[in-house]
Amino acid sequence: MYGWIWRHLPGNTLVRAIISLLLVLGVVYVLFQYVFPWAEPLLPFNDVTVNNGGGQG
């Protein structure tokens, strides 16, 4: 997949590297701004099963 993307980018190696970096930064931005906030309520990370105080004292 990455080879296919690399072959289809225009320019020489330096231009391709810069475009690749911009693509990666764009994907990270979209993940942090849209995907992760949307998925957060669906994930079970806030379901805590630890009791307060416990049984032995």
C-alpha positions in Angstrom: 0.0 0.0 0.0 2.7 2.5 0.9 4.7 1.6 -2.2 1.6 2.3 -4.3 1.1 5.7 -2.7 4.8 6.5 -3.1 4.8 5.6 -6.8 1.7 7.8 -7.4 3.1 10.9 -5.8 4.5 13.5 -8.2 8.0 14.9 -8.1 11.4 13.7 -7.1 12.3 12.0 -3.8 12.5 15.3 -1.8 9.1 16.4 -3.1 7.6 13.0 -2.4 9.0 13.0 1.1 7.5 16.4 1.8 4.1 15.4 0.4 4.2 12.1 2.4 4.9 14.1 5.6 2.0 16.4 4.9 -0.3 13.4 4.2 0.7 11.8 7.5 0.2 15.1 9.4 -3.2 15.5 7.7 -4.2 12.0 8.8 -3.1 12.6 12.4 -5.0 15.9 12.5 -8.2 14.2 11.2 -7.8 11.4 13.8 -7.4 13.8 16.7 -10.0 16.3 15.7 -12.8 14.1 14.4 -12.3 10.3 14.8 -11.0 10.1 18.4 -13.6 12.5 19.9 -16.4 10.6 18.1 -15.1 7.2 19.3 -14.4 8.2 22.9 -18.0 7.7 24.3 -18.1 4.3 22.6 -14.9 3.0 24.4 -15.1 1.3 27.8 -12.2 3.2 29.4 -14.3 5.0 31.9 -16.0 1.9 33.2 -14.1 1.5 36.5 -14.8 -1.6 38.7 -12.8 -0.7 41.7 -14.7 -0.3 45.0 -14.2 2.7 47.3 -12.8 1.6 50.7 -13.0 -2.1 50.1 -13.8 -4.9 52.5 -10.9 -5.1 54.9 -10.2 -2.3 57.3 
